[in-house]
Amino acid sequence: MSKIPVYFMPGLAASPAIFERIKLDESIFETHLLEWEIPNPKESLEDYALRIAKKISHENPVLIGVSFGGILVQEISKHIKARKVIIISSVRSNVEFPRRMKIGKTTKAYKLIPMKLILNIENLAKYSFGEKVNKRIKLYEKFLAVRDLNYLQWAVESIILWNRDKIDENVVHIHGDQDDVFPIKYINKCIVVKGGTHIMILNKYKWLNENLPSIILEN
Protein backbone atom coordinates (compact mmCIF):
# COMPACT_ATOMS: atom_id res chain seq x y z
CA MET A 1 0.00 0.00 0.00
CA SER A 2 1.42 3.39 -0.95
CA LYS A 3 1.74 5.97 1.81
CA ILE A 4 -0.41 9.11 2.02
CA PRO A 5 1.67 12.21 1.23
CA VAL A 6 1.09 15.00 3.78
CA TYR A 7 2.50 18.48 3.11
CA PHE A 8 2.83 20.98 5.96
CA MET A 9 2.96 24.77 5.48
CA PRO A 10 4.07 26.89 8.47
CA GLY A 11 2.59 30.20 9.63
CA LEU A 12 3.66 33.72 8.66
CA ALA A 13 7.46 33.98 8.41
CA ALA A 14 7.79 30.74 10.40
CA SER A 15 10.19 27.91 9.75
CA PRO A 16 9.00 24.34 9.08
CA ALA A 17 10.65 23.56 12.45
CA ILE A 18 7.30 24.46 14.05
CA PHE A 19 6.21 20.95 13.02
CA GLU A 20 9.11 19.20 14.79
CA ARG A 21 6.80 17.73 17.45
CA ILE A 22 4.18 16.49 14.99
CA LYS A 23 4.70 12.78 14.46
CA LEU A 24 2.53 10.77 12.06
CA ASP A 25 2.74 7.00 11.67
CA GLU A 26 5.45 6.51 9.04
CA SER A 27 3.92 3.25 7.86
CA ILE A 28 0.81 5.17 6.70
CA PHE A 29 1.92 8.76 6.07
CA GLU A 30 4.84 10.36 4.28
CA THR A 31 5.40 13.91 5.57
CA HIS A 32 6.91 16.79 3.61
CA LEU A 33 7.66 20.31 4.84
CA LEU A 34 7.04 23.35 2.65
CA GLU A 35 8.88 26.63 3.20
CA TRP A 36 8.16 30.28 2.55
CA GLU A 37 9.97 31.85 -0.38
CA ILE A 38 10.55 35.54 -0.98
CA PRO A 39 7.69 36.84 -3.15
CA ASN A 40 8.43 38.43 -6.50
CA PRO A 41 7.68 42.18 -6.77
CA LYS A 42 3.90 42.72 -6.93
CA GLU A 43 3.28 38.95 -6.95
CA SER A 44 -0.34 38.08 -6.24
CA LEU A 45 -1.21 35.50 -3.60
CA GLU A 46 -2.67 33.34 -6.39
CA ASP A 47 0.57 33.41 -8.40
CA TYR A 48 2.61 32.76 -5.26
CA ALA A 49 0.39 29.76 -4.43
CA LEU A 50 0.98 28.38 -7.93
CA ARG A 51 4.74 28.76 -7.42
CA ILE A 52 4.66 26.86 -4.10
CA ALA A 53 2.30 24.26 -5.62
CA LYS A 54 5.10 23.34 -8.04
CA LYS A 55 7.16 22.15 -5.04
CA ILE A 56 4.55 19.43 -4.41
CA SER A 57 5.66 16.31 -6.24
CA HIS A 58 2.90 13.87 -5.19
CA GLU A 59 -0.55 13.43 -6.62
CA ASN A 60 -3.56 13.93 -4.39
CA PRO A 61 -1.65 15.05 -1.27
CA VAL A 62 -3.06 16.15 2.08
CA LEU A 63 -2.32 19.85 2.62
CA ILE A 64 -2.01 21.13 6.20
CA GLY A 65 -1.41 24.82 6.86
CA VAL A 66 -1.03 26.87 10.03
CA SER A 67 -2.31 30.47 10.29
CA PHE A 68 -1.26 32.31 7.06
CA GLY A 69 -0.04 28.90 5.85
CA GLY A 70 -3.68 27.79 6.19
CA ILE A 71 -4.76 30.56 3.84
CA LEU A 72 -1.97 29.61 1.43
CA VAL A 73 -2.84 25.87 1.28
CA GLN A 74 -6.43 26.81 0.41
CA GLU A 75 -5.05 28.87 -2.49
CA ILE A 76 -2.70 26.03 -3.50
CA SER A 77 -5.68 23.66 -3.65
CA LYS A 78 -7.06 25.76 -6.53
CA HIS A 79 -4.05 24.64 -8.60
CA ILE A 80 -3.70 20.97 -7.62
CA LYS A 81 -6.10 18.22 -6.64
CA ALA A 82 -5.75 17.61 -2.90
CA ARG A 83 -6.99 14.57 -1.03
CA LYS A 84 -7.78 16.85 1.92
CA VAL A 85 -7.08 20.41 3.05
CA ILE A 86 -6.68 20.95 6.81
CA ILE A 87 -6.08 24.34 8.39
CA ILE A 88 -4.93 24.98 11.97
CA SER A 89 -5.26 28.33 13.81
CA SER A 90 -6.41 29.97 10.58
CA VAL A 91 -9.58 31.04 8.70
CA ARG A 92 -11.61 29.64 5.83
CA SER A 93 -12.73 33.05 4.52
CA ASN A 94 -12.26 36.76 5.16
CA VAL A 95 -15.69 36.78 6.84
CA GLU A 96 -13.97 35.11 9.81
CA PHE A 97 -11.43 37.91 10.24
CA PRO A 98 -11.67 39.79 13.55
CA ARG A 99 -13.05 43.32 13.39
CA ARG A 100 -9.62 44.96 13.65
CA MET A 101 -8.51 43.20 10.46
CA LYS A 102 -11.63 44.28 8.59
CA ILE A 103 -11.10 47.86 9.77
CA GLY A 104 -7.44 47.55 8.76
CA LYS A 105 -8.52 46.68 5.23
CA THR A 106 -10.89 49.65 4.96
CA THR A 107 -8.49 52.19 6.46
CA LYS A 108 -5.30 50.63 5.02
CA ALA A 109 -3.92 50.89 8.57
CA TYR A 110 -1.87 47.72 7.96
CA LYS A 111 0.51 49.86 5.89
CA LEU A 112 1.52 51.62 9.10
CA ILE A 113 2.75 48.50 10.91
CA PRO A 114 6.46 48.99 11.71
CA MET A 115 7.76 45.87 9.96
CA LYS A 116 11.36 46.59 10.93
CA LEU A 117 10.32 46.29 14.58
CA ILE A 118 8.74 42.91 13.92
CA LEU A 119 11.88 41.78 12.15
CA ASN A 120 14.10 42.82 15.02
CA ILE A 121 12.84 40.44 17.67
CA GLU A 122 15.69 41.25 20.00
CA ASN A 123 14.52 44.89 20.13
CA LEU A 124 10.94 43.78 20.56
CA ALA A 125 12.00 41.81 23.63
CA LYS A 126 13.41 44.98 25.19
CA TYR A 127 10.06 46.73 24.92
CA SER A 128 7.89 43.81 25.94
CA PHE A 129 6.65 43.31 29.44
CA GLY A 130 5.98 40.21 31.44
CA GLU A 131 7.30 36.70 31.36
CA LYS A 132 4.52 35.42 29.11
CA VAL A 133 5.37 37.85 26.31
CA ASN A 134 9.10 37.21 26.61
CA LYS A 135 8.52 33.45 26.48
CA ARG A 136 6.55 33.90 23.30
CA ILE A 137 9.27 36.12 21.84
CA LYS A 138 11.87 33.43 22.56
CA LEU A 139 9.67 30.97 20.67
CA TYR A 140 9.34 33.38 17.75
CA GLU A 141 13.07 33.85 17.73
CA LYS A 142 13.56 30.11 17.39
CA PHE A 143 10.92 29.61 14.71
CA LEU A 144 11.07 32.83 12.69
CA ALA A 145 12.74 31.84 9.44
CA VAL A 146 12.03 34.73 7.08
CA ARG A 147 13.45 38.05 8.20
CA ASP A 148 12.80 39.87 4.96
CA LEU A 149 11.00 43.20 4.88
CA ASN A 150 9.45 42.68 1.43
CA TYR A 151 8.13 39.27 2.42
CA LEU A 152 6.54 40.63 5.63
CA GLN A 153 4.87 43.56 3.88
CA TRP A 154 3.61 41.24 1.14
CA ALA A 155 2.36 38.65 3.66
CA VAL A 156 0.46 41.13 5.84
CA GLU A 157 -1.13 42.74 2.78
CA SER A 158 -1.99 39.31 1.30
CA ILE A 159 -3.79 38.32 4.50
CA ILE A 160 -5.70 41.58 4.96
CA LEU A 161 -6.74 41.73 1.29
CA TRP A 162 -7.55 38.01 0.94
CA ASN A 163 -10.64 38.00 -1.24
CA ARG A 164 -12.22 34.65 -0.35
CA ASP A 165 -15.63 35.53 1.09
CA LYS A 166 -17.26 32.09 1.01
CA ILE A 167 -16.23 29.16 3.15
CA ASP A 168 -15.22 25.94 1.42
CA GLU A 169 -17.03 23.34 3.50
CA ASN A 170 -14.55 20.67 2.39
CA VAL A 171 -11.71 22.41 4.23
CA VAL A 172 -11.24 20.90 7.70
CA HIS A 173 -10.65 23.61 10.31
CA ILE A 174 -8.93 22.92 13.67
CA HIS A 175 -8.97 25.90 16.04
CA GLY A 176 -8.10 26.70 19.63
CA ASP A 177 -10.71 28.34 21.86
CA GLN A 178 -8.01 30.69 23.24
CA ASP A 179 -6.72 31.95 19.86
CA ASP A 180 -5.98 35.67 20.21
CA VAL A 181 -5.17 36.31 16.54
CA PHE A 182 -8.34 34.77 15.08
CA PRO A 183 -10.78 34.71 18.06
CA ILE A 184 -13.07 31.71 17.98
CA LYS A 185 -16.21 33.87 18.24
CA TYR A 186 -15.70 34.82 14.58
CA ILE A 187 -15.04 31.26 13.41
CA ASN A 188 -17.74 29.32 11.60
CA LYS A 189 -17.79 25.61 12.51
CA CYS A 190 -14.49 24.01 13.42
CA ILE A 191 -12.93 21.22 15.48
CA VAL A 192 -12.31 23.00 18.79
CA VAL A 193 -9.14 22.37 20.80
CA LYS A 194 -9.74 23.32 24.44
CA GLY A 195 -7.08 25.72 25.72
CA GLY A 196 -5.52 25.97 22.27
CA THR A 197 -3.88 29.33 21.47
CA HIS A 198 -2.66 30.68 18.14
CA ILE A 199 0.62 28.78 18.65
CA MET A 200 -0.99 25.47 19.60
CA ILE A 201 1.00 23.71 16.86
CA LEU A 202 3.83 23.99 19.42
CA ASN A 203 2.08 23.33 22.73
CA LYS A 204 -0.94 21.18 21.79
CA TYR A 205 1.10 18.78 19.66
CA LYS A 206 -0.06 15.79 21.75
CA TRP A 207 -3.69 16.52 20.83
CA LEU A 208 -2.68 16.92 17.18
CA ASN A 209 -0.62 13.71 17.14
CA GLU A 210 -3.55 11.80 18.59
CA ASN A 211 -6.22 13.29 16.33
CA LEU A 212 -4.63 14.22 13.01
CA PRO A 213 -4.42 10.64 11.68
CA SER A 214 -8.16 10.00 12.01
CA ILE A 215 -8.98 13.51 10.69
CA ILE A 216 -6.81 12.82 7.61
CA LEU A 217 -8.26 9.35 7.04
CA GLU A 218 -11.95 10.02 7.54
CA ASN A 219 -13.98 10.44 4.36
Buried (B, 14 or more C-beta within 10 A) or exposed (E): EEBBBBBBBBBBBBBBEBBEBBEBEEEEBBBBBBEBBEBEEEBBBBEBBBBBBEEBEBEEBBBBBBBBBBBBBBBBBEBBEBBBBBBBBBBBBBBBBBEEBBEBBEEEEBEEBEBEEBBEBEEBBEEBEEEEEEEBBEBBEBBBBBEBEEBBBBBBBBBBBBEBEEBEEEBBBBBBBBBEBBBBEBBEEBEEBEEBBBBBBBBBBEBBBEBBBEBBEEE
